[in-house]
């Protein structure tokens, strides 16, 4: 049995029964949290000095299009690039995206993969395994129902499978396969009037974005046990109507947070937490300026940090697996430097994580008890990952440009 003991950090278990500790220890045995508390002792443990750090559960990214990692920051549509992606391109994009997530303290990533068919799926899953992160692979391709053989042959025990059916009529098929359902809803061409489909909602459903949901839609979600995940940075950058977070709070809906696409959003959950809490605060301040009465309470940092961890895990079907430092749970842990000048001195640990920290504070990252980052350095072949991503980016860029020129020439 392998043991790792994190000693002397400010421990945020995010489990109310376990509690938080201004100075505490966390014992990891093999792949699970074994003990959390003060003065924890363990024989034959690797001891890591966590003084001047915050030790907490790893962040959960509830929705991301990993194949779009090749187009970080370009801000434009990549629709013409999707058909040009080879399996090798998908591997390169998925790997660099997952390593970027790990470096940001994210231990679980949901990969919504609409370009995955046959070899593409196998390539994406290989990248998932090579990253050593916990992942959920959402097959949103047109032939997602044919992926049983590939699912059975998955190379990583840390990967869970889910379905991204294009329409409600396919939900029954997903359930017959025992797959959780992830669905874009209330945005773009996705159905907005979810209340009409209320009988199909259930605890096995994750609804993404939900920007155009009415009060009736939200009532239907709240009564069904279905979960909602938000990607506030990309939703605002894309010109979507932001979900009114207060309406979720009013109904007891606790969302998860996700990146969505790095084409126009930061690839870390620190940014998503700040976007979510700022959006809710701004909404309430507008009501106050308008002279409205009975204004609700401001969303707290305690709420938002749970959105980014345990609520996110619950929203994707991994509640009880990850999301808190609870004995028996998987040891998905992030250690954040609290002595850096961007955050020092610490007045409130949770407030520091939500309002002040960024990826530069990430020091150690553990997934299922295994360190994937030590002292700010990833345990990965970064040169290889960068080379593969650069080559894939160039190939797809050239291929998609050729496609655009061919189509334009035909029209002219």
TORNU-341858 format. One record per residue (C-alpha): residue number from 0; residue in one letter; x, y, z. Coordinates in steps of 0.5 Angstrom, whole numbers, plus 500, padded with zeros to 3 digits. Example, Ala and Ser with C-alpha at 12.3 -4.5 7.8 and 13.67 -1.06 7.14 Angstrom:
+-----+------+-----+-----+-----+
! seq ! type !  px !  py !  pz !
+-----+------+-----+-----+-----+
!   0 !    A ! 525 ! 491 ! 516 !
!   1 !    S ! 527 ! 498 ! 514 !
+-----+------+-----+-----+-----+
END
This chain:
+-----+------+-----+-----+-----+
! seq ! type !  px !  py !  pz !
+-----+------+-----+-----+-----+
!   0 !    X ! 500 ! 500 ! 500 !
!   1 !    X ! 503 ! 507 ! 498 !
!   2 !    X ! 502 ! 513 ! 503 !
!   3 !    X ! 502 ! 520 ! 502 !
!   4 !    X ! 502 ! 525 ! 508 !
!   5 !    X ! 500 ! 532 ! 506 !
!   6 !    X ! 502 ! 536 ! 513 !
!   7 !    X ! 501 ! 543 ! 516 !
!   8 !    X ! 497 ! 546 ! 510 !
!   9 !    X ! 490 ! 550 ! 511 !
!  10 !    X ! 485 ! 544 ! 509 !
!  11 !    X ! 479 ! 545 ! 506 !
!  12 !    X ! 475 ! 539 ! 506 !
!  13 !    X ! 469 ! 542 ! 503 !
!  14 !    X ! 465 ! 536 ! 507 !
!  15 !    X ! 461 ! 539 ! 513 !
!  16 !    X ! 462 ! 533 ! 517 !
!  17 !    X ! 469 ! 533 ! 516 !
!  18 !    X ! 470 ! 540 ! 517 !
!  19 !    X ! 476 ! 545 ! 515 !
!  20 !    X ! 482 ! 546 ! 518 !
!  21 !    X ! 487 ! 552 ! 519 !
!  22 !    X ! 492 ! 548 ! 520 !
!  23 !    X ! 491 ! 540 ! 518 !
!  24 !    X ! 494 ! 534 ! 515 !
!  25 !    X ! 491 ! 530 ! 509 !
!  26 !    X ! 493 ! 522 ! 509 !
!  27 !    X ! 492 ! 519 ! 502 !
!  28 !    X ! 493 ! 511 ! 502 !
!  29 !    X ! 493 ! 508 ! 495 !
!  30 !    X ! 488 ! 512 ! 491 !
!  31 !    X ! 483 ! 514 ! 496 !
!  32 !    X ! 483 ! 520 ! 502 !
!  33 !    X ! 484 ! 516 ! 508 !
!  34 !    X ! 484 ! 521 ! 514 !
!  35 !    X ! 483 ! 529 ! 515 !
!  36 !    X ! 485 ! 532 ! 521 !
!  37 !    X ! 490 ! 535 ! 526 !
!  38 !    X ! 496 ! 531 ! 527 !
!  39 !    X ! 495 ! 525 ! 523 !
!  40 !    X ! 500 ! 520 ! 523 !
!  41 !    X ! 502 ! 515 ! 518 !
!  42 !    X ! 508 ! 510 ! 518 !
!  43 !    X ! 512 ! 509 ! 512 !
!  44 !    X ! 508 ! 515 ! 508 !
!  45 !    X ! 512 ! 520 ! 504 !
!  46 !    X ! 511 ! 526 ! 507 !
!  47 !    X ! 510 ! 533 ! 504 !
!  48 !    X ! 511 ! 539 ! 507 !
!  49 !    X ! 504 ! 543 ! 506 !
!  50 !    X ! 506 ! 549 ! 510 !
!  51 !    X ! 504 ! 556 ! 507 !
!  52 !    X ! 499 ! 552 ! 502 !
!  53 !    X ! 491 ! 551 ! 501 !
!  54 !    X ! 490 ! 544 ! 500 !
!  55 !    X ! 483 ! 542 ! 497 !
!  56 !    X ! 479 ! 538 ! 492 !
!  57 !    X ! 481 ! 538 ! 485 !
!  58 !    X ! 477 ! 542 ! 481 !
!  59 !    X ! 472 ! 539 ! 476 !
!  60 !    X ! 471 ! 542 ! 469 !
!  61 !    X ! 464 ! 540 ! 467 !
!  62 !    X ! 464 ! 541 ! 460 !
!  63 !    X ! 469 ! 542 ! 455 !
!  64 !    X ! 470 ! 541 ! 448 !
!  65 !    X ! 478 ! 538 ! 448 !
!  66 !    X ! 479 ! 538 ! 440 !
!  67 !    X ! 478 ! 545 ! 440 !
!  68 !    X ! 484 ! 546 ! 444 !
!  69 !    X ! 488 ! 547 ! 438 !
!  70 !    X ! 485 ! 554 ! 437 !
!  71 !    X ! 486 ! 557 ! 443 !
!  72 !    X ! 484 ! 564 ! 443 !
!  73 !    X ! 482 ! 565 ! 436 !
!  74 !    X ! 475 ! 567 ! 438 !
!  75 !    X ! 472 ! 565 ! 431 !
!  76 !    X ! 468 ! 559 ! 429 !
!  77 !    X ! 472 ! 552 ! 427 !
!  78 !    X ! 466 ! 549 ! 424 !
!  79 !    X ! 470 ! 548 ! 417 !
!  80 !    X ! 476 ! 545 ! 421 !
!  81 !    X ! 472 ! 540 ! 425 !
!  82 !    X ! 471 ! 535 ! 418 !
!  83 !    X ! 479 ! 536 ! 417 !
!  84 !    X ! 481 ! 533 ! 424 !
!  85 !    X ! 485 ! 527 ! 423 !
!  86 !    X ! 485 ! 522 ! 429 !
!  87 !    X ! 492 ! 524 ! 430 !
!  88 !    X ! 490 ! 531 ! 431 !
!  89 !    X ! 484 ! 529 ! 436 !
!  90 !    X ! 489 ! 526 ! 440 !
!  91 !    X ! 494 ! 532 ! 440 !
!  92 !    X ! 489 ! 537 ! 441 !
!  93 !    X ! 486 ! 533 ! 447 !
!  94 !    X ! 492 ! 531 ! 450 !
!  95 !    X ! 495 ! 539 ! 450 !
!  96 !    X ! 488 ! 541 ! 453 !
!  97 !    X ! 488 ! 536 ! 459 !
!  98 !    X ! 495 ! 538 ! 461 !
!  99 !    X ! 493 ! 545 ! 461 !
! 100 !    X ! 487 ! 543 ! 465 !
! 101 !    X ! 492 ! 539 ! 470 !
! 102 !    X ! 496 ! 545 ! 470 !
! 103 !    X ! 490 ! 549 ! 472 !
! 104 !    X ! 489 ! 545 ! 478 !
! 105 !    X ! 483 ! 541 ! 475 !
! 106 !    X ! 483 ! 534 ! 476 !
! 107 !    X ! 476 ! 532 ! 473 !
! 108 !    X ! 475 ! 534 ! 465 !
! 109 !    X ! 468 ! 532 ! 462 !
! 110 !    X ! 470 ! 532 ! 454 !
! 111 !    X ! 464 ! 533 ! 450 !
! 112 !    X ! 467 ! 530 ! 443 !
! 113 !    X ! 463 ! 531 ! 437 !
! 114 !    X ! 468 ! 530 ! 432 !
! 115 !    X ! 469 ! 523 ! 435 !
! 116 !    X ! 468 ! 517 ! 430 !
! 117 !    X ! 472 ! 510 ! 430 !
! 118 !    X ! 479 ! 512 ! 430 !
! 119 !    X ! 478 ! 519 ! 433 !
! 120 !    X ! 474 ! 516 ! 439 !
! 121 !    X ! 480 ! 511 ! 440 !
! 122 !    X ! 485 ! 517 ! 439 !
! 123 !    X ! 481 ! 521 ! 444 !
! 124 !    X ! 481 ! 516 ! 449 !
! 125 !    X ! 488 ! 515 ! 449 !
! 126 !    X ! 490 ! 522 ! 450 !
! 127 !    X ! 485 ! 521 ! 456 !
! 128 !    X ! 489 ! 515 ! 459 !
! 129 !    X ! 496 ! 519 ! 457 !
! 130 !    X ! 494 ! 525 ! 461 !
! 131 !    X ! 493 ! 521 ! 468 !
! 132 !    X ! 487 ! 525 ! 469 !
! 133 !    X ! 480 ! 523 ! 471 !
! 134 !    X ! 475 ! 524 ! 465 !
! 135 !    X ! 468 ! 523 ! 463 !
! 136 !    X ! 468 ! 522 ! 455 !
! 137 !    X ! 461 ! 525 ! 452 !
! 138 !    X ! 460 ! 522 ! 445 !
! 139 !    X ! 456 ! 527 ! 442 !
! 140 !    X ! 458 ! 524 ! 435 !
! 141 !    X ! 452 ! 522 ! 430 !
! 142 !    X ! 453 ! 515 ! 431 !
! 143 !    X ! 454 ! 515 ! 438 !
! 144 !    X ! 450 ! 509 ! 439 !
! 145 !    X ! 455 ! 505 ! 436 !
! 146 !    X ! 461 ! 506 ! 441 !
! 147 !    X ! 460 ! 500 ! 445 !
! 148 !    X ! 466 ! 496 ! 443 !
! 149 !    X ! 470 ! 502 ! 444 !
! 150 !    X ! 467 ! 504 ! 451 !
! 151 !    X ! 469 ! 496 ! 453 !
! 152 !    X ! 476 ! 497 ! 450 !
! 153 !    X ! 478 ! 503 ! 454 !
! 154 !    X ! 485 ! 504 ! 456 !
! 155 !    X ! 484 ! 508 ! 463 !
! 156 !    X ! 480 ! 506 ! 469 !
! 157 !    X ! 479 ! 514 ! 470 !
! 158 !    X ! 475 ! 515 ! 464 !
! 159 !    X ! 467 ! 514 ! 465 !
! 160 !    X ! 463 ! 514 ! 459 !
! 161 !    X ! 456 ! 518 ! 457 !
! 162 !    X ! 452 ! 520 ! 451 !
! 163 !    X ! 451 ! 527 ! 448 !
! 164 !    X ! 444 ! 525 ! 444 !
! 165 !    X ! 442 ! 530 ! 439 !
! 166 !    X ! 435 ! 530 ! 440 !
! 167 !    X ! 430 ! 527 ! 446 !
! 168 !    X ! 428 ! 521 ! 442 !
! 169 !    X ! 435 ! 518 ! 443 !
! 170 !    X ! 435 ! 519 ! 450 !
! 171 !    X ! 432 ! 512 ! 451 !
! 172 !    X ! 437 ! 509 ! 447 !
! 173 !    X ! 442 ! 512 ! 452 !
! 174 !    X ! 439 ! 509 ! 458 !
! 175 !    X ! 438 ! 502 ! 455 !
! 176 !    X ! 446 ! 503 ! 455 !
! 177 !    X ! 447 ! 505 ! 462 !
! 178 !    X ! 450 ! 512 ! 460 !
! 179 !    X ! 449 ! 518 ! 463 !
! 180 !    X ! 446 ! 524 ! 458 !
! 181 !    X ! 449 ! 530 ! 457 !
! 182 !    X ! 445 ! 535 ! 453 !
! 183 !    X ! 446 ! 542 ! 450 !
! 184 !    X ! 439 ! 546 ! 452 !
! 185 !    X ! 436 ! 552 ! 452 !
! 186 !    X ! 442 ! 555 ! 447 !
! 187 !    X ! 442 ! 556 ! 439 !
! 188 !    X ! 439 ! 550 ! 436 !
! 189 !    X ! 438 ! 546 ! 442 !
! 190 !    X ! 431 ! 546 ! 445 !
! 191 !    X ! 429 ! 551 ! 450 !
! 192 !    X ! 422 ! 549 ! 452 !
! 193 !    X ! 425 ! 543 ! 457 !
! 194 !    X ! 419 ! 544 ! 461 !
! 195 !    X ! 415 ! 540 ! 455 !
! 196 !    X ! 420 ! 534 ! 456 !
! 197 !    X ! 419 ! 534 ! 464 !
! 198 !    X ! 417 ! 527 ! 464 !
! 199 !    X ! 424 ! 525 ! 461 !
! 200 !    X ! 428 ! 529 ! 466 !
! 201 !    X ! 431 ! 525 ! 471 !
! 202 !    X ! 438 ! 524 ! 476 !
! 203 !    X ! 441 ! 521 ! 470 !
! 204 !    X ! 441 ! 528 ! 466 !
! 205 !    X ! 446 ! 534 ! 465 !
! 206 !    X ! 444 ! 540 ! 462 !
! 207 !    X ! 449 ! 545 ! 459 !
! 208 !    X ! 448 ! 552 ! 458 !
! 209 !    X ! 441 ! 553 ! 459 !
! 210 !    X ! 441 ! 560 ! 457 !
! 211 !    X ! 434 ! 561 ! 455 !
! 212 !    X ! 431 ! 557 ! 460 !
! 213 !    X ! 424 ! 560 ! 462 !
! 214 !    X ! 422 ! 560 ! 470 !
! 215 !    X ! 417 ! 554 ! 468 !
! 216 !    X ! 423 ! 550 ! 465 !
! 217 !    X ! 427 ! 551 ! 471 !
! 218 !    X ! 422 ! 549 ! 475 !
! 219 !    X ! 421 ! 543 ! 471 !
! 220 !    X ! 429 ! 542 ! 472 !
! 221 !    X ! 428 ! 543 ! 480 !
! 222 !    X ! 423 ! 538 ! 480 !
! 223 !    X ! 426 ! 532 ! 476 !
! 224 !    X ! 433 ! 532 ! 480 !
! 225 !    X ! 437 ! 533 ! 473 !
! 226 !    X ! 443 ! 537 ! 474 !
! 227 !    X ! 445 ! 544 ! 470 !
! 228 !    X ! 452 ! 546 ! 468 !
! 229 !    X ! 454 ! 553 ! 467 !
! 230 !    X ! 460 ! 556 ! 463 !
! 231 !    X ! 460 ! 563 ! 464 !
! 232 !    X ! 466 ! 566 ! 461 !
! 233 !    X ! 464 ! 563 ! 454 !
! 234 !    X ! 457 ! 564 ! 455 !
! 235 !    X ! 458 ! 571 ! 456 !
! 236 !    X ! 464 ! 572 ! 450 !
! 237 !    X ! 459 ! 568 ! 445 !
! 238 !    X ! 454 ! 573 ! 446 !
! 239 !    X ! 449 ! 568 ! 449 !
! 240 !    X ! 444 ! 570 ! 454 !
! 241 !    X ! 447 ! 569 ! 461 !
! 242 !    X ! 443 ! 564 ! 466 !
! 243 !    X ! 440 ! 568 ! 471 !
! 244 !    X ! 444 ! 564 ! 477 !
! 245 !    X ! 440 ! 567 ! 482 !
! 246 !    X ! 434 ! 563 ! 479 !
! 247 !    X ! 438 ! 557 ! 480 !
! 248 !    X ! 439 ! 559 ! 487 !
! 249 !    X ! 432 ! 560 ! 489 !
! 250 !    X ! 430 ! 553 ! 486 !
! 251 !    X ! 436 ! 550 ! 490 !
! 252 !    X ! 439 ! 548 ! 484 !
! 253 !    X ! 447 ! 548 ! 485 !
! 254 !    X ! 450 ! 548 ! 478 !
! 255 !    X ! 457 ! 545 ! 476 !
! 256 !    X ! 462 ! 550 ! 472 !
! 257 !    X ! 466 ! 548 ! 466 !
! 258 !    X ! 470 ! 552 ! 461 !
! 259 !    X ! 467 ! 550 ! 454 !
! 260 !    X ! 472 ! 552 ! 449 !
! 261 !    X ! 478 ! 555 ! 450 !
! 262 !    X ! 477 ! 559 ! 443 !
! 263 !    X ! 474 ! 565 ! 447 !
! 264 !    X ! 475 ! 563 ! 455 !
! 265 !    X ! 480 ! 562 ! 460 !
! 266 !    X ! 482 ! 554 ! 461 !
! 267 !    X ! 481 ! 554 ! 468 !
! 268 !    X ! 476 ! 554 ! 474 !
! 269 !    X ! 479 ! 560 ! 477 !
! 270 !    X ! 476 ! 564 ! 472 !
! 271 !    X ! 469 ! 561 ! 472 !
! 272 !    X ! 468 ! 562 ! 479 !
! 273 !    X ! 469 ! 569 ! 479 !
! 274 !    X ! 465 ! 570 ! 472 !
! 275 !    X ! 459 ! 566 ! 476 !
! 276 !    X ! 460 ! 570 ! 483 !
! 277 !    X ! 461 ! 577 ! 479 !
! 278 !    X ! 455 ! 575 ! 474 !
! 279 !    X ! 450 ! 574 ! 480 !
! 280 !    X ! 453 ! 580 ! 484 !
! 281 !    X ! 452 ! 585 ! 478 !
! 282 !    X ! 445 ! 582 ! 477 !
! 283 !    X ! 443 ! 584 ! 485 !
! 284 !    X ! 446 ! 591 ! 485 !
! 285 !    X ! 442 ! 592 ! 478 !
! 286 !    X ! 436 ! 591 ! 482 !
! 287 !    X ! 438 ! 595 ! 488 !
! 288 !    X ! 440 ! 601 ! 484 !
! 289 !    X ! 433 ! 600 ! 481 !
! 290 !    X ! 430 ! 601 ! 488 !
! 291 !    X ! 427 ! 594 ! 488 !
! 292 !    X ! 426 ! 591 ! 495 !
! 293 !    X ! 427 ! 584 ! 498 !
! 294 !    X ! 433 ! 583 ! 494 !
! 295 !    X ! 436 ! 576 ! 495 !
! 296 !    X ! 443 ! 575 ! 499 !
! 297 !    X ! 449 ! 576 ! 495 !
! 298 !    X ! 452 ! 569 ! 493 !
! 299 !    X ! 458 ! 567 ! 497 !
! 300 !    X ! 465 ! 564 ! 496 !
! 301 !    X ! 463 ! 558 ! 500 !
! 302 !    X ! 457 ! 557 ! 495 !
! 303 !    X ! 462 ! 558 ! 489 !
! 304 !    X ! 468 ! 554 ! 491 !
! 305 !    X ! 463 ! 548 ! 492 !
! 306 !    X ! 460 ! 549 ! 485 !
! 307 !    X ! 467 ! 548 ! 482 !
! 308 !    X ! 468 ! 542 ! 486 !
! 309 !    X ! 463 ! 537 ! 490 !
! 310 !    X ! 457 ! 540 ! 486 !
! 311 !    X ! 461 ! 540 ! 479 !
! 312 !    X ! 462 ! 532 ! 481 !
! 313 !    X ! 455 ! 531 ! 483 !
! 314 !    X ! 452 ! 535 ! 476 !
! 315 !    X ! 456 ! 530 ! 472 !
! 316 !    X ! 454 ! 523 ! 476 !
! 317 !    X ! 461 ! 523 ! 480 !
! 318 !    X ! 458 ! 525 ! 487 !
! 319 !    X ! 461 ! 520 ! 492 !
! 320 !    X ! 467 ! 519 ! 488 !
! 321 !    X ! 471 ! 526 ! 487 !
! 322 !    X ! 469 ! 533 ! 489 !
! 323 !    X ! 471 ! 533 ! 497 !
! 324 !    X ! 476 ! 531 ! 502 !
! 325 !    X ! 472 ! 526 ! 505 !
! 326 !    X ! 475 ! 519 ! 507 !
! 327 !    X ! 474 ! 514 ! 502 !
! 328 !    X ! 473 ! 519 ! 497 !
! 329 !    X ! 478 ! 518 ! 491 !
! 330 !    X ! 484 ! 522 ! 492 !
! 331 !    X ! 483 ! 528 ! 487 !
! 332 !    X ! 487 ! 534 ! 491 !
! 333 !    X ! 490 ! 540 ! 489 !
! 334 !    X ! 495 ! 544 ! 493 !
! 335 !    X ! 495 ! 551 ! 492 !
! 336 !    X ! 501 ! 556 ! 494 !
! 337 !    X ! 498 ! 561 ! 499 !
! 338 !    X ! 505 ! 565 ! 500 !
! 339 !    X ! 505 ! 568 ! 493 !
! 340 !    X ! 505 ! 576 ! 492 !
! 341 !    X ! 499 ! 575 ! 488 !
! 342 !    X ! 495 ! 573 ! 494 !
! 343 !    X ! 499 ! 574 ! 501 !
! 344 !    X ! 497 ! 575 ! 506 !
! 345 !    X ! 491 ! 571 ! 507 !
! 346 !    X ! 485 ! 573 ! 510 !
! 347 !    X ! 480 ! 568 ! 508 !
! 348 !    X ! 482 ! 562 ! 505 !
! 349 !    X ! 476 ! 560 ! 501 !
! 350 !    X ! 475 ! 568 ! 499 !
! 351 !    X ! 483 ! 567 ! 497 !
! 352 !    X ! 482 ! 561 ! 492 !
! 353 !    X ! 475 ! 564 ! 489 !
! 354 !    X ! 477 ! 572 ! 488 !
! 355 !    X ! 485 ! 572 ! 488 !
! 356 !    X ! 488 ! 566 ! 486 !
! 357 !    X ! 490 ! 563 ! 479 !
! 358 !    X ! 494 ! 558 ! 475 !
! 359 !    X ! 500 ! 561 ! 478 !
! 360 !    X ! 498 ! 558 ! 485 !
! 361 !    X ! 498 ! 551 ! 483 !
! 362 !    X ! 503 ! 547 ! 486 !
! 363 !    X ! 501 ! 540 ! 487 !
! 364 !    X ! 496 ! 536 ! 483 !
! 365 !    X ! 494 ! 529 ! 485 !
! 366 !    X ! 489 ! 524 ! 481 !
! 367 !    X ! 487 ! 518 ! 485 !
! 368 !    X ! 493 ! 519 ! 489 !
! 369 !    X ! 498 ! 519 ! 484 !
! 370 !    X ! 502 ! 526 ! 483 !
! 371 !    X ! 501 ! 529 ! 476 !
! 372 !    X ! 504 ! 535 ! 478 !
! 373 !    X ! 510 ! 537 ! 483 !
! 374 !    X ! 512 ! 543 ! 486 !
! 375 !    X ! 509 ! 547 ! 480 !
! 376 !    X ! 512 ! 542 ! 474 !
! 377 !    X ! 507 ! 537 ! 471 !
! 378 !    X ! 509 ! 530 ! 470 !
! 379 !    X ! 509 ! 529 ! 463 !
! 380 !    X ! 513 ! 530 ! 457 !
! 381 !    X ! 511 ! 537 ! 455 !
! 382 !    X ! 516 ! 538 ! 449 !
! 383 !    X ! 512 ! 532 ! 446 !
! 384 !    X ! 505 ! 535 ! 447 !
! 385 !    X ! 507 ! 541 ! 444 !
! 386 !    X ! 510 ! 539 ! 438 !
! 387 !    X ! 504 ! 534 ! 437 !
! 388 !    X ! 499 ! 540 ! 438 !
! 389 !    X ! 504 ! 545 ! 433 !
! 390 !    X ! 504 ! 540 ! 428 !
! 391 !    X ! 496 ! 538 ! 428 !
! 392 !    X ! 495 ! 546 ! 429 !
! 393 !    X ! 498 ! 547 ! 422 !
! 394 !    X ! 495 ! 541 ! 419 !
! 395 !    X ! 488 ! 543 ! 420 !
! 396 !    X ! 489 ! 550 ! 419 !
! 397 !    X ! 492 ! 549 ! 412 !
! 398 !    X ! 487 ! 543 ! 410 !
! 399 !    X ! 481 ! 548 ! 413 !
! 400 !    X ! 483 ! 554 ! 409 !
! 401 !    X ! 484 ! 549 ! 403 !
! 402 !    X ! 476 ! 547 ! 404 !
! 403 !    X ! 474 ! 555 ! 405 !
! 404 !    X ! 478 ! 557 ! 398 !
! 405 !    X ! 475 ! 551 ! 394 !
! 406 !    X ! 468 ! 552 ! 397 !
! 407 !    X ! 468 ! 560 ! 395 !
! 408 !    X ! 471 ! 558 ! 388 !
! 409 !    X ! 465 ! 554 ! 387 !
! 410 !    X ! 460 ! 559 ! 389 !
! 411 !    X ! 464 ! 565 ! 385 !
+-----+------+-----+-----+-----+
END
